[in-house]
């Protein structure tokens, strides 16, 4: 059994934008790396990293 078998969190991410305009982070309102046209939750690199720390699988 691999380490990946323990983590059930869906890790899909929106596509990266080629340039502005960028979507706002849903937590801090800073620009993200994702296109403004993306529909869904977008996080800036800092909030994305913090969220990953909070939701990391422990095993």
Gaussian input, Z-matrix of N, CA and C with variables (Angstrom, degrees):
# hf/3-21g

backbone

0 1
 N
 C     1     B1
 C     2     B2     1     A1
 N     3     B3     2     A2     1     D1
 C     4     B4     3     A3     2     D2
 C     5     B5     4     A4     3     D3
 N     6     B6     5     A5     4     D4
 C     7     B7     6     A6     5     D5
 C     8     B8     7     A7     6     D6
 N     9     B9     8     A8     7     D7
 C    10    B10     9     A9     8     D8
 C    11    B11    10    A10     9     D9
 N    12    B12    11    A11    10    D10
 C    13    B13    12    A12    11    D11
 C    14    B14    13    A13    12    D12
 N    15    B15    14    A14    13    D13
 C    16    B16    15    A15    14    D14
 C    17    B17    16    A16    15    D15
 N    18    B18    17    A17    16    D16
 C    19    B19    18    A18    17    D17
 C    20    B20    19    A19    18    D18
 N    21    B21    20    A20    19    D19
 C    22    B22    21    A21    20    D20
 C    23    B23    22    A22    21    D21
 N    24    B24    23    A23    22    D22
 C    25    B25    24    A24    23    D23
 C    26    B26    25    A25    24    D24
 N    27    B27    26    A26    25    D25
 C    28    B28    27    A27    26    D26
 C    29    B29    28    A28    27    D27
 N    30    B30    29    A29    28    D28
 C    31    B31    30    A30    29    D29
 C    32    B32    31    A31    30    D30
 N    33    B33    32    A32    31    D31
 C    34    B34    33    A33    32    D32
 C    35    B35    34    A34    33    D33
 N    36    B36    35    A35    34    D34
 C    37    B37    36    A36    35    D35
 C    38    B38    37    A37    36    D36
 N    39    B39    38    A38    37    D37
 C    40    B40    39    A39    38    D38
 C    41    B41    40    A40    39    D39
 N    42    B42    41    A41    40    D40
 C    43    B43    42    A42    41    D41
 C    44    B44    43    A43    42    D42
 N    45    B45    44    A44    43    D43
 C    46    B46    45    A45    44    D44
 C    47    B47    46    A46    45    D45
 N    48    B48    47    A47    46    D46
 C    49    B49    48    A48    47    D47
 C    50    B50    49    A49    48    D48
 N    51    B51    50    A50    49    D49
 C    52    B52    51    A51    50    D50
 C    53    B53    52    A52    51    D51
 N    54    B54    53    A53    52    D52
 C    55    B55    54    A54    53    D53
 C    56    B56    55    A55    54    D54
 N    57    B57    56    A56    55    D55
 C    58    B58    57    A57    56    D56
 C    59    B59    58    A58    57    D57
 N    60    B60    59    A59    58    D58
 C    61    B61    60    A60    59    D59
 C    62    B62    61    A61    60    D60
 N    63    B63    62    A62    61    D61
 C    64    B64    63    A63    62    D62
 C    65    B65    64    A64    63    D63
 N    66    B66    65    A65    64    D64
 C    67    B67    66    A66    65    D65
 C    68    B68    67    A67    66    D66
 N    69    B69    68    A68    67    D67
 C    70    B70    69    A69    68    D68
 C    71    B71    70    A70    69    D69
 N    72    B72    71    A71    70    D70
 C    73    B73    72    A72    71    D71
 C    74    B74    73    A73    72    D72
 N    75    B75    74    A74    73    D73
 C    76    B76    75    A75    74    D74
 C    77    B77    76    A76    75    D75
 N    78    B78    77    A77    76    D76
 C    79    B79    78    A78    77    D77
 C    80    B80    79    A79    78    D78
 N    81    B81    80    A80    79    D79
 C    82    B82    81    A81    80    D80
 C    83    B83    82    A82    81    D81
 N    84    B84    83    A83    82    D82
 C    85    B85    84    A84    83    D83
 C    86    B86    85    A85    84    D84
 N    87    B87    86    A86    85    D85
 C    88    B88    87    A87    86    D86
 C    89    B89    88    A88    87    D87
 N    90    B90    89    A89    88    D88
 C    91    B91    90    A90    89    D89
 C    92    B92    91    A91    90    D90
 N    93    B93    92    A92    91    D91
 C    94    B94    93    A93    92    D92
 C    95    B95    94    A94    93    D93
 N    96    B96    95    A95    94    D94
 C    97    B97    96    A96    95    D95
 C    98    B98    97    A97    96    D96
 N    99    B99    98    A98    97    D97
 C   100   B100    99    A99    98    D98
 C   101   B101   100   A100    99    D99
 N   102   B102   101   A101   100   D100
 C   103   B103   102   A102   101   D101
 C   104   B104   103   A103   102   D102
 N   105   B105   104   A104   103   D103
 C   106   B106   105   A105   104   D104
 C   107   B107   106   A106   105   D105
 N   108   B108   107   A107   106   D106
 C   109   B109   108   A108   107   D107
 C   110   B110   109   A109   108   D108
 N   111   B111   110   A110   109   D109
 C   112   B112   111   A111   110   D110
 C   113   B113   112   A112   111   D111
 N   114   B114   113   A113   112   D112
 C   115   B115   114   A114   113   D113
 C   116   B116   115   A115   114   D114
 N   117   B117   116   A116   115   D115
 C   118   B118   117   A117   116   D116
 C   119   B119   118   A118   117   D117
 N   120   B120   119   A119   118   D118
 C   121   B121   120   A120   119   D119
 C   122   B122   121   A121   120   D120
 N   123   B123   122   A122   121   D121
 C   124   B124   123   A123   122   D122
 C   125   B125   124   A124   123   D123
 N   126   B126   125   A125   124   D124
 C   127   B127   126   A126   125   D125
 C   128   B128   127   A127   126   D126
 N   129   B129   128   A128   127   D127
 C   130   B130   129   A129   128   D128
 C   131   B131   130   A130   129   D129
 N   132   B132   131   A131   130   D130
 C   133   B133   132   A132   131   D131
 C   134   B134   133   A133   132   D132
 N   135   B135   134   A134   133   D133
 C   136   B136   135   A135   134   D134
 C   137   B137   136   A136   135   D135
 N   138   B138   137   A137   136   D136
 C   139   B139   138   A138   137   D137
 C   140   B140   139   A139   138   D138
 N   141   B141   140   A140   139   D139
 C   142   B142   141   A141   140   D140
 C   143   B143   142   A142   141   D141
 N   144   B144   143   A143   142   D142
 C   145   B145   144   A144   143   D143
 C   146   B146   145   A145   144   D144
 N   147   B147   146   A146   145   D145
 C   148   B148   147   A147   146   D146
 C   149   B149   148   A148   147   D147
 N   150   B150   149   A149   148   D148
 C   151   B151   150   A150   149   D149
 C   152   B152   151   A151   150   D150
 N   153   B153   152   A152   151   D151
 C   154   B154   153   A153   152   D152
 C   155   B155   154   A154   153   D153
 N   156   B156   155   A155   154   D154
 C   157   B157   156   A156   155   D155
 C   158   B158   157   A157   156   D156
 N   159   B159   158   A158   157   D157
 C   160   B160   159   A159   158   D158
 C   161   B161   160   A160   159   D159
 N   162   B162   161   A161   160   D160
 C   163   B163   162   A162   161   D161
 C   164   B164   163   A163   162   D162
 N   165   B165   164   A164   163   D163
 C   166   B166   165   A165   164   D164
 C   167   B167   166   A166   165   D165
 N   168   B168   167   A167   166   D166
 C   169   B169   168   A168   167   D167
 C   170   B170   169   A169   168   D168
 N   171   B171   170   A170   169   D169
 C   172   B172   171   A171   170   D170
 C   173   B173   172   A172   171   D171
 N   174   B174   173   A173   172   D172
 C   175   B175   174   A174   173   D173
 C   176   B176   175   A175   174   D174

   B1=1.4513
   B2=1.5300
   B3=1.3182
   B4=1.4598
   B5=1.5170
   B6=1.3348
   B7=1.4571
   B8=1.5251
   B9=1.3295
   B10=1.4569
   B11=1.5259
   B12=1.3250
   B13=1.4624
   B14=1.5262
   B15=1.3217
   B16=1.4570
   B17=1.5244
   B18=1.3023
   B19=1.4573
   B20=1.5281
   B21=1.3183
   B22=1.4559
   B23=1.5245
   B24=1.3223
   B25=1.4592
   B26=1.5226
   B27=1.3256
   B28=1.4588
   B29=1.5260
   B30=1.3081
   B31=1.4599
   B32=1.5284
   B33=1.3243
   B34=1.4590
   B35=1.5128
   B36=1.3221
   B37=1.4595
   B38=1.5134
   B39=1.3345
   B40=1.4616
   B41=1.5244
   B42=1.3274
   B43=1.4675
   B44=1.5288
   B45=1.3151
   B46=1.4689
   B47=1.5338
   B48=1.3256
   B49=1.4607
   B50=1.5233
   B51=1.3342
   B52=1.4606
   B53=1.5274
   B54=1.3205
   B55=1.4678
   B56=1.5083
   B57=1.3398
   B58=1.4619
   B59=1.5247
   B60=1.3207
   B61=1.4652
   B62=1.5227
   B63=1.3133
   B64=1.4528
   B65=1.5327
   B66=1.3190
   B67=1.4635
   B68=1.5239
   B69=1.3349
   B70=1.4631
   B71=1.5278
   B72=1.3198
   B73=1.4609
   B74=1.5247
   B75=1.3169
   B76=1.4590
   B77=1.5319
   B78=1.3216
   B79=1.4621
   B80=1.5252
   B81=1.3260
   B82=1.4739
   B83=1.5299
   B84=1.3378
   B85=1.4642
   B86=1.5320
   B87=1.3298
   B88=1.4710
   B89=1.5272
   B90=1.3387
   B91=1.4692
   B92=1.5243
   B93=1.3159
   B94=1.4633
   B95=1.5184
   B96=1.3213
   B97=1.4642
   B98=1.5219
   B99=1.3299
   B100=1.4537
   B101=1.5233
   B102=1.3294
   B103=1.4631
   B104=1.5218
   B105=1.3272
   B106=1.4591
   B107=1.5258
   B108=1.3188
   B109=1.4629
   B110=1.5250
   B111=1.3423
   B112=1.4635
   B113=1.5212
   B114=1.3187
   B115=1.4627
   B116=1.5131
   B117=1.2909
   B118=1.4514
   B119=1.5154
   B120=1.3086
   B121=1.4604
   B122=1.5247
   B123=1.3310
   B124=1.4611
   B125=1.5257
   B126=1.3079
   B127=1.4559
   B128=1.5178
   B129=1.3421
   B130=1.4639
   B131=1.5303
   B132=1.3298
   B133=1.4705
   B134=1.5382
   B135=1.3339
   B136=1.4622
   B137=1.5271
   B138=1.3331
   B139=1.4623
   B140=1.5296
   B141=1.3345
   B142=1.4602
   B143=1.5262
   B144=1.3295
   B145=1.4583
   B146=1.5253
   B147=1.3469
   B148=1.4592
   B149=1.5248
   B150=1.3192
   B151=1.4547
   B152=1.5307
   B153=1.3261
   B154=1.4712
   B155=1.5191
   B156=1.3249
   B157=1.4618
   B158=1.5240
   B159=1.3349
   B160=1.4709
   B161=1.5177
   B162=1.3315
   B163=1.4601
   B164=1.5285
   B165=1.3286
   B166=1.4695
   B167=1.5244
   B168=1.3024
   B169=1.4683
   B170=1.5208
   B171=1.2970
   B172=1.4696
   B173=1.5270
   B174=1.2575
   B175=1.4518
   B176=1.4277
   A1=108.32
   A2=117.33
   A3=120.43
   A4=110.70
   A5=115.63
   A6=121.87
   A7=111.11
   A8=117.63
   A9=122.41
   A10=112.66
   A11=117.48
   A12=121.07
   A13=112.40
   A14=117.82
   A15=121.25
   A16=113.16
   A17=118.02
   A18=122.23
   A19=110.33
   A20=116.20
   A21=120.69
   A22=112.42
   A23=117.90
   A24=122.09
   A25=109.29
   A26=116.20
   A27=121.42
   A28=108.67
   A29=116.70
   A30=121.14
   A31=113.03
   A32=118.00
   A33=119.24
   A34=109.51
   A35=115.32
   A36=120.98
   A37=109.64
   A38=116.68
   A39=118.83
   A40=111.09
   A41=117.65
   A42=120.46
   A43=111.08
   A44=117.06
   A45=121.43
   A46=109.49
   A47=115.46
   A48=121.09
   A49=110.00
   A50=115.95
   A51=120.60
   A52=111.13
   A53=117.32
   A54=122.24
   A55=109.83
   A56=116.42
   A57=119.82
   A58=111.18
   A59=119.83
   A60=126.75
   A61=111.48
   A62=115.42
   A63=121.79
   A64=110.65
   A65=115.92
   A66=120.86
   A67=109.02
   A68=116.42
   A69=120.95
   A70=109.89
   A71=116.03
   A72=121.59
   A73=108.36
   A74=117.41
   A75=120.61
   A76=112.00
   A77=118.39
   A78=120.75
   A79=112.84
   A80=117.98
   A81=119.83
   A82=113.98
   A83=118.06
   A84=124.29
   A85=114.58
   A86=117.53
   A87=121.29
   A88=108.58
   A89=118.14
   A90=119.94
   A91=111.15
   A92=116.12
   A93=121.37
   A94=108.91
   A95=116.68
   A96=121.91
   A97=110.77
   A98=117.49
   A99=122.32
   A100=111.53
   A101=118.16
   A102=121.11
   A103=111.65
   A104=116.04
   A105=121.87
   A106=111.69
   A107=116.48
   A108=121.20
   A109=113.19
   A110=118.39
   A111=120.97
   A112=110.24
   A113=116.81
   A114=122.16
   A115=108.88
   A116=116.96
   A117=121.14
   A118=110.59
   A119=115.72
   A120=121.43
   A121=109.26
   A122=116.01
   A123=121.09
   A124=108.49
   A125=115.81
   A126=122.09
   A127=109.55
   A128=116.52
   A129=120.16
   A130=107.82
   A131=118.50
   A132=120.00
   A133=113.27
   A134=118.11
   A135=120.84
   A136=110.36
   A137=117.33
   A138=120.43
   A139=111.36
   A140=116.30
   A141=120.43
   A142=110.44
   A143=115.86
   A144=120.52
   A145=110.46
   A146=117.33
   A147=120.60
   A148=111.78
   A149=116.64
   A150=120.58
   A151=110.46
   A152=116.53
   A153=120.43
   A154=110.45
   A155=117.63
   A156=120.99
   A157=110.66
   A158=116.52
   A159=120.22
   A160=112.09
   A161=116.89
   A162=120.02
   A163=113.22
   A164=116.56
   A165=120.06
   A166=110.81
   A167=114.66
   A168=120.00
   A169=109.10
   A170=115.25
   A171=118.42
   A172=107.80
   A173=115.80
   A174=117.09
   A175=110.33
   D1=133.07
   D2=-178.69
   D3=-93.73
   D4=168.72
   D5=178.53
   D6=-60.23
   D7=-33.07
   D8=-178.45
   D9=-65.25
   D10=-22.71
   D11=-178.86
   D12=-66.92
   D13=-21.52
   D14=-177.23
   D15=-85.07
   D16=-23.85
   D17=-173.53
   D18=-95.81
   D19=117.61
   D20=-178.31
   D21=-104.27
   D22=7.76
   D23=-178.45
   D24=-75.88
   D25=132.92
   D26=177.85
   D27=-74.21
   D28=116.70
   D29=-174.58
   D30=-100.47
   D31=25.39
   D32=178.97
   D33=-70.32
   D34=143.54
   D35=-178.05
   D36=-127.09
   D37=150.25
   D38=176.12
   D39=-67.00
   D40=159.72
   D41=179.53
   D42=-68.50
   D43=145.19
   D44=178.04
   D45=-72.48
   D46=144.24
   D47=179.65
   D48=-81.64
   D49=147.14
   D50=175.99
   D51=-78.73
   D52=-22.13
   D53=-179.64
   D54=-179.85
   D55=-178.24
   D56=-178.76
   D57=-60.16
   D58=156.83
   D59=2.57
   D60=-82.45
   D61=145.31
   D62=179.50
   D63=-101.85
   D64=150.58
   D65=176.00
   D66=-71.68
   D67=151.35
   D68=176.49
   D69=-82.49
   D70=147.89
   D71=173.09
   D72=-66.73
   D73=133.82
   D74=-178.21
   D75=-71.99
   D76=-13.59
   D77=-179.81
   D78=-99.37
   D79=-47.61
   D80=-173.51
   D81=-115.84
   D82=-3.28
   D83=178.21
   D84=70.15
   D85=10.22
   D86=175.62
   D87=-77.27
   D88=156.71
   D89=176.73
   D90=-63.48
   D91=143.50
   D92=177.82
   D93=-103.18
   D94=-173.77
   D95=175.90
   D96=-94.40
   D97=7.97
   D98=-173.12
   D99=-107.55
   D100=152.26
   D101=-178.25
   D102=-66.22
   D103=147.01
   D104=179.56
   D105=-61.50
   D106=-26.89
   D107=-178.29
   D108=-75.73
   D109=-10.30
   D110=-178.14
   D111=-67.42
   D112=128.83
   D113=177.91
   D114=-97.45
   D115=115.64
   D116=-179.33
   D117=145.09
   D118=-173.50
   D119=-177.81
   D120=-78.87
   D121=126.28
   D122=176.79
   D123=-124.11
   D124=138.21
   D125=179.53
   D126=-125.02
   D127=144.37
   D128=174.35
   D129=-71.48
   D130=165.89
   D131=-177.96
   D132=-55.94
   D133=-37.72
   D134=-178.55
   D135=-67.57
   D136=-50.64
   D137=-179.57
   D138=-66.45
   D139=-34.26
   D140=177.72
   D141=-62.13
   D142=-43.30
   D143=178.89
   D144=-65.53
   D145=-44.41
   D146=179.37
   D147=-63.28
   D148=-40.29
   D149=178.27
   D150=-64.60
   D151=-39.21
   D152=177.90
   D153=-63.18
   D154=-37.09
   D155=177.95
   D156=-65.78
   D157=-40.25
   D158=-178.55
   D159=-69.89
   D160=-34.38
   D161=-173.98
   D162=-103.19
   D163=7.35
   D164=-178.74
   D165=-58.82
   D166=139.64
   D167=177.82
   D168=-75.19
   D169=134.95
   D170=175.95
   D171=-111.44
   D172=142.27
   D173=-176.65
   D174=-155.22

